[in-house]
Amino acid sequence: MKKDIHPQYKALTIDIKGRKYHTMSTYPAETLIMDIDYTTHPAWTGKGFTAANESNTAVSSFNKKFAGLNFGIK
């Protein structure tokens, strides 16, 4: 490997609503403050996903049309 072309790999503290996690990263700062909590956000919990789909007529129509399709998932 060439020298001095890679970013410095160092300790990083991630702060999510007061909870602190320690990891290693090339992130330039010493601390990363997250304003979105992954433990409560619908994108990661799945809550709210179904309600949004049911209110969208295009998605509802698609789900009805292809309800029996499993895409190879067992």
PyMOL Python script that loads the backbone (N, CA, C, O; Angstrom):
from pymol import cmd

cmd.read_pdbstr("""\
ATOM      1  N   MET A   1       0.832  -1.187   0.000  1.00  0.00           N
ATOM      2  CA  MET A   1       0.000   0.000   0.000  1.00  0.00           C
ATOM      3  C   MET A   1       0.874   1.246   0.000  1.00  0.00           C
ATOM      4  O   MET A   1       1.971   1.261   0.558  1.00  0.00           O
ATOM      5  N   LYS A   2       0.365   2.276  -0.632  1.00  0.00           N
ATOM      6  CA  LYS A   2       1.072   3.548  -0.630  1.00  0.00           C
ATOM      7  C   LYS A   2       0.899   4.221   0.726  1.00  0.00           C
ATOM      8  O   LYS A   2      -0.144   4.096   1.366  1.00  0.00           O
ATOM      9  N   LYS A   3       1.915   4.923   1.146  1.00  0.00           N
ATOM     10  CA  LYS A   3       1.853   5.622   2.425  1.00  0.00           C
ATOM     11  C   LYS A   3       1.178   6.978   2.250  1.00  0.00           C
ATOM     12  O   LYS A   3       1.254   7.606   1.194  1.00  0.00           O
ATOM     13  N   ASP A   4       0.520   7.404   3.316  1.00  0.00           N
ATOM     14  CA  ASP A   4      -0.076   8.743   3.422  1.00  0.00           C
ATOM     15  C   ASP A   4      -1.179   9.042   2.405  1.00  0.00           C
ATOM     16  O   ASP A   4      -1.403  10.207   2.074  1.00  0.00           O
ATOM     17  N   ILE A   5      -1.867   8.023   1.906  1.00  0.00           N
ATOM     18  CA  ILE A   5      -2.992   8.292   1.002  1.00  0.00           C
ATOM     19  C   ILE A   5      -4.329   7.950   1.659  1.00  0.00           C
ATOM     20  O   ILE A   5      -5.385   8.314   1.142  1.00  0.00           O
ATOM     21  N   HIS A   6      -4.289   7.259   2.783  1.00  0.00           N
ATOM     22  CA  HIS A   6      -5.512   6.837   3.458  1.00  0.00           C
ATOM     23  C   HIS A   6      -5.819   7.767   4.628  1.00  0.00           C
ATOM     24  O   HIS A   6      -4.900   8.262   5.282  1.00  0.00           O
ATOM     25  N   PRO A   7      -7.104   8.008   4.899  1.00  0.00           N
ATOM     26  CA  PRO A   7      -7.446   8.844   6.051  1.00  0.00           C
ATOM     27  C   PRO A   7      -7.049   8.149   7.355  1.00  0.00           C
ATOM     28  O   PRO A   7      -6.958   6.923   7.426  1.00  0.00           O
ATOM     29  N   GLN A   8      -6.819   8.961   8.375  1.00  0.00           N
ATOM     30  CA  GLN A   8      -6.406   8.419   9.670  1.00  0.00           C
ATOM     31  C   GLN A   8      -7.556   7.637  10.301  1.00  0.00           C
ATOM     32  O   GLN A   8      -8.689   8.117  10.344  1.00  0.00           O
ATOM     33  N   TYR A   9      -7.265   6.450  10.783  1.00  0.00           N
ATOM     34  CA  TYR A   9      -8.232   5.573  11.437  1.00  0.00           C
ATOM     35  C   TYR A   9      -8.074   5.780  12.933  1.00  0.00           C
ATOM     36  O   TYR A   9      -7.015   5.493  13.491  1.00  0.00           O
ATOM     37  N   LYS A  10      -9.129   6.281  13.595  1.00  0.00           N
ATOM     38  CA  LYS A  10      -8.996   6.639  15.007  1.00  0.00           C
ATOM     39  C   LYS A  10     -10.284   6.349  15.764  1.00  0.00           C
ATOM     40  O   LYS A  10     -11.294   5.970  15.171  1.00  0.00           O
ATOM     41  N   ALA A  11     -10.235   6.531  17.078  1.00  0.00           N
ATOM     42  CA  ALA A  11     -11.396   6.293  17.938  1.00  0.00           C
ATOM     43  C   ALA A  11     -12.467   7.346  17.663  1.00  0.00           C
ATOM     44  O   ALA A  11     -12.165   8.518  17.440  1.00  0.00           O
ATOM     45  N   LEU A  12     -13.721   6.906  17.685  1.00  0.00           N
ATOM     46  CA  LEU A  12     -14.857   7.792  17.462  1.00  0.00           C
ATOM     47  C   LEU A  12     -15.915   7.490  18.505  1.00  0.00           C
ATOM     48  O   LEU A  12     -16.211   6.327  18.780  1.00  0.00           O
ATOM     49  N   THR A  13     -16.486   8.538  19.087  1.00  0.00           N
ATOM     50  CA  THR A  13     -17.597   8.396  20.017  1.00  0.00           C
ATOM     51  C   THR A  13     -18.862   8.834  19.293  1.00  0.00           C
ATOM     52  O   THR A  13     -18.934   9.946  18.771  1.00  0.00           O
ATOM     53  N   ILE A  14     -19.856   7.956  19.265  1.00  0.00           N
ATOM     54  CA  ILE A  14     -21.141   8.265  18.637  1.00  0.00           C
ATOM     55  C   ILE A  14     -22.138   8.530  19.753  1.00  0.00           C
ATOM     56  O   ILE A  14     -22.330   7.689  20.631  1.00  0.00           O
ATOM     57  N   ASP A  15     -22.771   9.692  19.722  1.00  0.00           N
ATOM     58  CA  ASP A  15     -23.724  10.101  20.754  1.00  0.00           C
ATOM     59  C   ASP A  15     -25.125  10.094  20.151  1.00  0.00           C
ATOM     60  O   ASP A  15     -25.425  10.862  19.237  1.00  0.00           O
ATOM     61  N   ILE A  16     -25.985   9.208  20.681  1.00  0.00           N
ATOM     62  CA  ILE A  16     -27.375   9.134  20.229  1.00  0.00           C
ATOM     63  C   ILE A  16     -28.263   9.386  21.438  1.00  0.00           C
ATOM     64  O   ILE A  16     -28.464   8.501  22.270  1.00  0.00           O
ATOM     65  N   LYS A  17     -28.793  10.600  21.526  1.00  0.00           N
ATOM     66  CA  LYS A  17     -29.681  10.993  22.629  1.00  0.00           C
ATOM     67  C   LYS A  17     -29.077  10.680  23.992  1.00  0.00           C
ATOM     68  O   LYS A  17     -29.766  10.152  24.864  1.00  0.00           O
ATOM     69  N   GLY A  18     -27.816  10.992  24.184  1.00  0.00           N
ATOM     70  CA  GLY A  18     -27.157  10.802  25.473  1.00  0.00           C
ATOM     71  C   GLY A  18     -26.473   9.456  25.642  1.00  0.00           C
ATOM     72  O   GLY A  18     -25.626   9.305  26.523  1.00  0.00           O
ATOM     73  N   ARG A  19     -26.821   8.476  24.817  1.00  0.00           N
ATOM     74  CA  ARG A  19     -26.140   7.173  24.880  1.00  0.00           C
ATOM     75  C   ARG A  19     -24.889   7.267  24.029  1.00  0.00           C
ATOM     76  O   ARG A  19     -24.938   7.732  22.890  1.00  0.00           O
ATOM     77  N   LYS A  20     -23.784   6.831  24.572  1.00  0.00           N
ATOM     78  CA  LYS A  20     -22.510   6.944  23.858  1.00  0.00           C
ATOM     79  C   LYS A  20     -21.991   5.567  23.463  1.00  0.00           C
ATOM     80  O   LYS A  20     -21.985   4.634  24.266  1.00  0.00           O
ATOM     81  N   TYR A  21     -21.558   5.461  22.219  1.00  0.00           N
ATOM     82  CA  TYR A  21     -20.980   4.238  21.678  1.00  0.00           C
ATOM     83  C   TYR A  21     -19.582   4.571  21.175  1.00  0.00           C
ATOM     84  O   TYR A  21     -19.346   5.648  20.628  1.00  0.00           O
ATOM     85  N   HIS A  22     -18.673   3.647  21.363  1.00  0.00           N
ATOM     86  CA  HIS A  22     -17.292   3.862  20.937  1.00  0.00           C
ATOM     87  C   HIS A  22     -16.945   2.881  19.825  1.00  0.00           C
ATOM     88  O   HIS A  22     -17.246   1.690  19.908  1.00  0.00           O
ATOM     89  N   THR A  23     -16.311   3.403  18.793  1.00  0.00           N
ATOM     90  CA  THR A  23     -15.915   2.592  17.653  1.00  0.00           C
ATOM     91  C   THR A  23     -14.673   3.209  17.019  1.00  0.00           C
ATOM     92  O   THR A  23     -14.160   4.222  17.494  1.00  0.00           O
ATOM     93  N   MET A  24     -14.209   2.604  15.968  1.00  0.00           N
ATOM     94  CA  MET A  24     -13.081   3.143  15.206  1.00  0.00           C
ATOM     95  C   MET A  24     -13.613   3.591  13.847  1.00  0.00           C
ATOM     96  O   MET A  24     -14.485   2.944  13.267  1.00  0.00           O
ATOM     97  N   SER A  25     -13.079   4.709  13.344  1.00  0.00           N
ATOM     98  CA  SER A  25     -13.590   5.243  12.091  1.00  0.00           C
ATOM     99  C   SER A  25     -12.585   6.206  11.465  1.00  0.00           C
ATOM    100  O   SER A  25     -11.603   6.602  12.092  1.00  0.00           O
ATOM    101  N   THR A  26     -12.854   6.569  10.225  1.00  0.00           N
ATOM    102  CA  THR A  26     -12.071   7.605   9.552  1.00  0.00           C
ATOM    103  C   THR A  26     -12.816   8.941   9.587  1.00  0.00           C
ATOM    104  O   THR A  26     -12.389   9.907   8.955  1.00  0.00           O
ATOM    105  N   TYR A  27     -13.923   8.997  10.322  1.00  0.00           N
ATOM    106  CA  TYR A  27     -14.679  10.242  10.480  1.00  0.00           C
ATOM    107  C   TYR A  27     -13.747  11.318  11.028  1.00  0.00           C
ATOM    108  O   TYR A  27     -12.990  11.047  11.960  1.00  0.00           O
ATOM    109  N   PRO A  28     -13.780  12.531  10.474  1.00  0.00           N
ATOM    110  CA  PRO A  28     -12.769  13.528  10.848  1.00  0.00           C
ATOM    111  C   PRO A  28     -12.864  14.073  12.277  1.00  0.00           C
ATOM    112  O   PRO A  28     -11.848  14.481  12.839  1.00  0.00           O
ATOM    113  N   ALA A  29     -14.055  14.089  12.874  1.00  0.00           N
ATOM    114  CA  ALA A  29     -14.199  14.616  14.235  1.00  0.00           C
ATOM    115  C   ALA A  29     -14.043  13.496  15.259  1.00  0.00           C
ATOM    116  O   ALA A  29     -14.040  12.316  14.907  1.00  0.00           O
ATOM    117  N   GLU A  30     -13.914  13.879  16.532  1.00  0.00           N
ATOM    118  CA  GLU A  30     -13.792  12.879  17.602  1.00  0.00           C
ATOM    119  C   GLU A  30     -15.147  12.354  18.036  1.00  0.00           C
ATOM    120  O   GLU A  30     -15.242  11.241  18.554  1.00  0.00           O
ATOM    121  N   THR A  31     -16.220  13.153  17.828  1.00  0.00           N
ATOM    122  CA  THR A  31     -17.565  12.783  18.244  1.00  0.00           C
ATOM    123  C   THR A  31     -18.535  12.992  17.089  1.00  0.00           C
ATOM    124  O   THR A  31     -18.447  13.978  16.357  1.00  0.00           O
ATOM    125  N   LEU A  32     -19.462  12.046  16.939  1.00  0.00           N
ATOM    126  CA  LEU A  32     -20.533  12.154  15.954  1.00  0.00           C
ATOM    127  C   LEU A  32     -21.841  12.181  16.731  1.00  0.00           C
ATOM    128  O   LEU A  32     -22.181  11.209  17.405  1.00  0.00           O
ATOM    129  N   ILE A  33     -22.574  13.282  16.644  1.00  0.00           N
ATOM    130  CA  ILE A  33     -23.840  13.415  17.358  1.00  0.00           C
ATOM    131  C   ILE A  33     -24.965  13.117  16.374  1.00  0.00           C
ATOM    132  O   ILE A  33     -25.149  13.827  15.386  1.00  0.00           O
ATOM    133  N   MET A  34     -25.712  12.056  16.660  1.00  0.00           N
ATOM    134  CA  MET A  34     -26.812  11.642  15.790  1.00  0.00           C
ATOM    135  C   MET A  34     -28.099  12.318  16.259  1.00  0.00           C
ATOM    136  O   MET A  34     -28.415  12.283  17.449  1.00  0.00           O
ATOM    137  N   ASP A  35     -28.838  12.926  15.347  1.00  0.00           N
ATOM    138  CA  ASP A  35     -30.095  13.545  15.731  1.00  0.00           C
ATOM    139  C   ASP A  35     -31.286  12.633  15.476  1.00  0.00           C
ATOM    140  O   ASP A  35     -32.418  12.993  15.798  1.00  0.00           O
ATOM    141  N   ILE A  36     -31.047  11.467  14.907  1.00  0.00           N
ATOM    142  CA  ILE A  36     -32.103  10.477  14.694  1.00  0.00           C
ATOM    143  C   ILE A  36     -31.730   9.211  15.457  1.00  0.00           C
ATOM    144  O   ILE A  36     -30.635   8.674  15.287  1.00  0.00           O
ATOM    145  N   ASP A  37     -32.648   8.738  16.296  1.00  0.00           N
ATOM    146  CA  ASP A  37     -32.404   7.550  17.111  1.00  0.00           C
ATOM    147  C   ASP A  37     -32.851   6.310  16.339  1.00  0.00           C
ATOM    148  O   ASP A  37     -34.036   6.153  16.044  1.00  0.00           O
ATOM    149  N   TYR A  38     -31.912   5.438  16.015  1.00  0.00           N
ATOM    150  CA  TYR A  38     -32.235   4.245  15.229  1.00  0.00           C
ATOM    151  C   TYR A  38     -33.136   3.274  15.987  1.00  0.00           C
ATOM    152  O   TYR A  38     -33.789   2.441  15.358  1.00  0.00           O
ATOM    153  N   THR A  39     -33.193   3.351  17.310  1.00  0.00           N
ATOM    154  CA  THR A  39     -34.028   2.414  18.075  1.00  0.00           C
ATOM    155  C   THR A  39     -35.509   2.782  18.029  1.00  0.00           C
ATOM    156  O   THR A  39     -36.356   1.945  18.342  1.00  0.00           O
ATOM    157  N   THR A  40     -35.835   4.012  17.647  1.00  0.00           N
ATOM    158  CA  THR A  40     -37.236   4.431  17.591  1.00  0.00           C
ATOM    159  C   THR A  40     -37.668   4.904  16.206  1.00  0.00           C
ATOM    160  O   THR A  40     -38.852   5.171  16.002  1.00  0.00           O
ATOM    161  N   HIS A  41     -36.765   5.013  15.265  1.00  0.00           N
ATOM    162  CA  HIS A  41     -37.103   5.523  13.933  1.00  0.00           C
ATOM    163  C   HIS A  41     -37.842   4.458  13.119  1.00  0.00           C
ATOM    164  O   HIS A  41     -37.407   3.307  13.095  1.00  0.00           O
ATOM    165  N   PRO A  42     -38.943   4.809  12.452  1.00  0.00           N
ATOM    166  CA  PRO A  42     -39.731   3.838  11.682  1.00  0.00           C
ATOM    167  C   PRO A  42     -38.948   3.112  10.589  1.00  0.00           C
ATOM    168  O   PRO A  42     -39.297   1.988  10.229  1.00  0.00           O
ATOM    169  N   ALA A  43     -37.914   3.725  10.064  1.00  0.00           N
ATOM    170  CA  ALA A  43     -37.139   3.076   9.006  1.00  0.00           C
ATOM    171  C   ALA A  43     -36.446   1.816   9.504  1.00  0.00           C
ATOM    172  O   ALA A  43     -36.222   0.887   8.728  1.00  0.00           O
ATOM    173  N   TRP A  44     -36.103   1.772  10.792  1.00  0.00           N
ATOM    174  CA  TRP A  44     -35.399   0.613  11.333  1.00  0.00           C
ATOM    175  C   TRP A  44     -36.283  -0.269  12.204  1.00  0.00           C
ATOM    176  O   TRP A  44     -35.962  -1.438  12.420  1.00  0.00           O
ATOM    177  N   THR A  45     -37.400   0.272  12.712  1.00  0.00           N
ATOM    178  CA  THR A  45     -38.267  -0.533  13.571  1.00  0.00           C
ATOM    179  C   THR A  45     -39.395  -1.196  12.794  1.00  0.00           C
ATOM    180  O   THR A  45     -39.957  -2.192  13.250  1.00  0.00           O
ATOM    181  N   GLY A  46     -39.734  -0.655  11.624  1.00  0.00           N
ATOM    182  CA  GLY A  46     -40.834  -1.207  10.836  1.00  0.00           C
ATOM    183  C   GLY A  46     -42.183  -0.649  11.242  1.00  0.00           C
ATOM    184  O   GLY A  46     -43.178  -0.904  10.564  1.00  0.00           O
ATOM    185  N   LYS A  47     -42.247   0.105  12.329  1.00  0.00           N
ATOM    186  CA  LYS A  47     -43.511   0.700  12.771  1.00  0.00           C
ATOM    187  C   LYS A  47     -43.860   1.863  11.853  1.00  0.00           C
ATOM    188  O   LYS A  47     -42.992   2.660  11.498  1.00  0.00           O
ATOM    189  N   GLY A  48     -45.104   1.959  11.476  1.00  0.00           N
ATOM    190  CA  GLY A  48     -45.544   3.041  10.609  1.00  0.00           C
ATOM    191  C   GLY A  48     -45.411   2.725   9.130  1.00  0.00           C
ATOM    192  O   GLY A  48     -45.997   3.419   8.299  1.00  0.00           O
ATOM    193  N   PHE A  49     -44.668   1.710   8.789  1.00  0.00           N
ATOM    194  CA  PHE A  49     -44.440   1.355   7.390  1.00  0.00           C
ATOM    195  C   PHE A  49     -45.727   0.863   6.736  1.00  0.00           C
ATOM    196  O   PHE A  49     -46.052   1.272   5.621  1.00  0.00           O
ATOM    197  N   THR A  50     -46.457  -0.007   7.418  1.00  0.00           N
ATOM    198  CA  THR A  50     -47.693  -0.567   6.869  1.00  0.00           C
ATOM    199  C   THR A  50     -48.749   0.514   6.695  1.00  0.00           C
ATOM    200  O   THR A  50     -49.440   0.542   5.677  1.00  0.00           O
ATOM    201  N   ALA A  51     -48.882   1.392   7.663  1.00  0.00           N
ATOM    202  CA  ALA A  51     -49.891   2.446   7.583  1.00  0.00           C
ATOM    203  C   ALA A  51     -49.624   3.359   6.393  1.00  0.00           C
ATOM    204  O   ALA A  51     -50.560   3.773   5.709  1.00  0.00           O
ATOM    205  N   ALA A  52     -48.378   3.671   6.146  1.00  0.00           N
ATOM    206  CA  ALA A  52     -48.034   4.527   5.006  1.00  0.00           C
ATOM    207  C   ALA A  52     -48.367   3.826   3.697  1.00  0.00           C
ATOM    208  O   ALA A  52     -48.855   4.463   2.763  1.00  0.00           O
ATOM    209  N   ASN A  53     -48.114   2.540   3.616  1.00  0.00           N
ATOM    210  CA  ASN A  53     -48.405   1.793   2.395  1.00  0.00           C
ATOM    211  C   ASN A  53     -49.901   1.680   2.146  1.00  0.00           C
ATOM    212  O   ASN A  53     -50.347   1.771   1.002  1.00  0.00           O
ATOM    213  N   GLU A  54     -50.681   1.483   3.203  1.00  0.00           N
ATOM    214  CA  GLU A  54     -52.117   1.319   3.039  1.00  0.00           C
ATOM    215  C   GLU A  54     -52.778   2.613   2.584  1.00  0.00           C
ATOM    216  O   GLU A  54     -53.793   2.579   1.888  1.00  0.00           O
ATOM    217  N   SER A  55     -52.214   3.748   2.969  1.00  0.00           N
ATOM    218  CA  SER A  55     -52.814   5.024   2.582  1.00  0.00           C
ATOM    219  C   SER A  55     -52.463   5.405   1.145  1.00  0.00           C
ATOM    220  O   SER A  55     -53.123   6.266   0.563  1.00  0.00           O
ATOM    221  N   ASN A  56     -51.465   4.798   0.577  1.00  0.00           N
ATOM    222  CA  ASN A  56     -51.055   5.085  -0.796  1.00  0.00           C
ATOM    223  C   ASN A  56     -51.800   4.135  -1.732  1.00  0.00           C
ATOM    224  O   ASN A  56     -51.594   2.922  -1.676  1.00  0.00           O
ATOM    225  N   THR A  57     -52.651   4.672  -2.579  1.00  0.00           N
ATOM    226  CA  THR A  57     -53.483   3.818  -3.440  1.00  0.00           C
ATOM    227  C   THR A  57     -52.663   3.024  -4.445  1.00  0.00           C
ATOM    228  O   THR A  57     -53.026   1.893  -4.768  1.00  0.00           O
ATOM    229  N   ALA A  58     -51.570   3.585  -4.948  1.00  0.00           N
ATOM    230  CA  ALA A  58     -50.742   2.862  -5.917  1.00  0.00           C
ATOM    231  C   ALA A  58     -50.103   1.643  -5.265  1.00  0.00           C
ATOM    232  O   ALA A  58     -50.054   0.567  -5.861  1.00  0.00           O
ATOM    233  N   VAL A  59     -49.618   1.814  -4.047  1.00  0.00           N
ATOM    234  CA  VAL A  59     -48.994   0.698  -3.332  1.00  0.00           C
ATOM    235  C   VAL A  59     -50.047  -0.342  -2.985  1.00  0.00           C
ATOM    236  O   VAL A  59     -49.806  -1.541  -3.130  1.00  0.00           O
ATOM    237  N   SER A  60     -51.208   0.102  -2.531  1.00  0.00           N
ATOM    238  CA  SER A  60     -52.285  -0.830  -2.202  1.00  0.00           C
ATOM    239  C   SER A  60     -52.711  -1.631  -3.424  1.00  0.00           C
ATOM    240  O   SER A  60     -52.932  -2.839  -3.334  1.00  0.00           O
ATOM    241  N   SER A  61     -52.826  -0.967  -4.549  1.00  0.00           N
ATOM    242  CA  SER A  61     -53.207  -1.636  -5.789  1.00  0.00           C
ATOM    243  C   SER A  61     -52.167  -2.683  -6.186  1.00  0.00           C
ATOM    244  O   SER A  61     -52.518  -3.797  -6.574  1.00  0.00           O
ATOM    245  N   PHE A  62     -50.895  -2.326  -6.088  1.00  0.00           N
ATOM    246  CA  PHE A  62     -49.808  -3.260  -6.398  1.00  0.00           C
ATOM    247  C   PHE A  62     -49.849  -4.470  -5.466  1.00  0.00           C
ATOM    248  O   PHE A  62     -49.730  -5.609  -5.916  1.00  0.00           O
ATOM    249  N   ASN A  63     -50.019  -4.216  -4.160  1.00  0.00           N
ATOM    250  CA  ASN A  63     -50.053  -5.310  -3.185  1.00  0.00           C
ATOM    251  C   ASN A  63     -51.221  -6.258  -3.438  1.00  0.00           C
ATOM    252  O   ASN A  63     -51.079  -7.470  -3.276  1.00  0.00           O
ATOM    253  N   LYS A  64     -52.378  -5.718  -3.834  1.00  0.00           N
ATOM    254  CA  LYS A  64     -53.522  -6.576  -4.142  1.00  0.00           C
ATOM    255  C   LYS A  64     -53.255  -7.408  -5.396  1.00  0.00           C
ATOM    256  O   LYS A  64     -53.565  -8.598  -5.437  1.00  0.00           O
ATOM    257  N   LYS A  65     -52.681  -6.776  -6.413  1.00  0.00           N
ATOM    258  CA  LYS A  65     -52.429  -7.443  -7.687  1.00  0.00           C
ATOM    259  C   LYS A  65     -51.423  -8.578  -7.544  1.00  0.00           C
ATOM    260  O   LYS A  65     -51.585  -9.626  -8.169  1.00  0.00           O
ATOM    261  N   PHE A  66     -50.392  -8.385  -6.734  1.00  0.00           N
ATOM    262  CA  PHE A  66     -49.319  -9.365  -6.602  1.00  0.00           C
ATOM    263  C   PHE A  66     -49.279 -10.016  -5.218  1.00  0.00           C
ATOM    264  O   PHE A  66     -48.207 -10.402  -4.752  1.00  0.00           O
ATOM    265  N   ALA A  67     -50.413 -10.140  -4.568  1.00  0.00           N
ATOM    266  CA  ALA A  67     -50.476 -10.669  -3.203  1.00  0.00           C
ATOM    267  C   ALA A  67     -49.933 -12.092  -3.091  1.00  0.00           C
ATOM    268  O   ALA A  67     -49.330 -12.427  -2.071  1.00  0.00           O
ATOM    269  N   GLY A  68     -50.124 -12.929  -4.089  1.00  0.00           N
ATOM    270  CA  GLY A  68     -49.684 -14.317  -4.018  1.00  0.00           C
ATOM    271  C   GLY A  68     -48.236 -14.542  -4.412  1.00  0.00           C
ATOM    272  O   GLY A  68     -47.723 -15.653  -4.275  1.00  0.00           O
ATOM    273  N   LEU A  69     -47.577 -13.513  -4.893  1.00  0.00           N
ATOM    274  CA  LEU A  69     -46.195 -13.634  -5.356  1.00  0.00           C
ATOM    275  C   LEU A  69     -45.236 -13.643  -4.167  1.00  0.00           C
ATOM    276  O   LEU A  69     -45.357 -12.818  -3.261  1.00  0.00           O
ATOM    277  N   ASN A  70     -44.281 -14.580  -4.171  1.00  0.00           N
ATOM    278  CA  ASN A  70     -43.341 -14.625  -3.045  1.00  0.00           C
ATOM    279  C   ASN A  70     -41.914 -14.317  -3.463  1.00  0.00           C
ATOM    280  O   ASN A  70     -41.024 -14.325  -2.612  1.00  0.00           O
ATOM    281  N   PHE A  71     -41.658 -14.049  -4.730  1.00  0.00           N
ATOM    282  CA  PHE A  71     -40.336 -13.691  -5.246  1.00  0.00           C
ATOM    283  C   PHE A  71     -39.252 -14.690  -4.846  1.00  0.00           C
ATOM    284  O   PHE A  71     -38.102 -14.305  -4.636  1.00  0.00           O
ATOM    285  N   GLY A  72     -39.608 -15.951  -4.743  1.00  0.00           N
ATOM    286  CA  GLY A  72     -38.636 -16.995  -4.416  1.00  0.00           C
ATOM    287  C   GLY A  72     -38.321 -17.109  -2.941  1.00  0.00           C
ATOM    288  O   GLY A  72     -37.479 -17.922  -2.559  1.00  0.00           O
ATOM    289  N   ILE A  73     -38.968 -16.325  -2.102  1.00  0.00           N
ATOM    290  CA  ILE A  73     -38.727 -16.375  -0.656  1.00  0.00           C
ATOM    291  C   ILE A  73     -39.553 -17.501  -0.069  1.00  0.00           C
ATOM    292  O   ILE A  73     -40.752 -17.611  -0.328  1.00  0.00           O
ATOM    293  N   LYS A  74     -38.906 -18.329   0.718  1.00  0.00           N
ATOM    294  CA  LYS A  74     -39.615 -19.468   1.317  1.00  0.00           C
ATOM    295  C   LYS A  74     -40.071 -19.161   2.715  1.00  0.00           C
ATOM    296  O   LYS A  74     -40.683 -20.008   3.365  1.00  0.00           O
TER     297      LYS A  74
END
""", "prot")
cmd.dss("prot")
cmd.show_as("cartoon", "prot")
cmd.util.cbc("prot")
cmd.orient("prot")
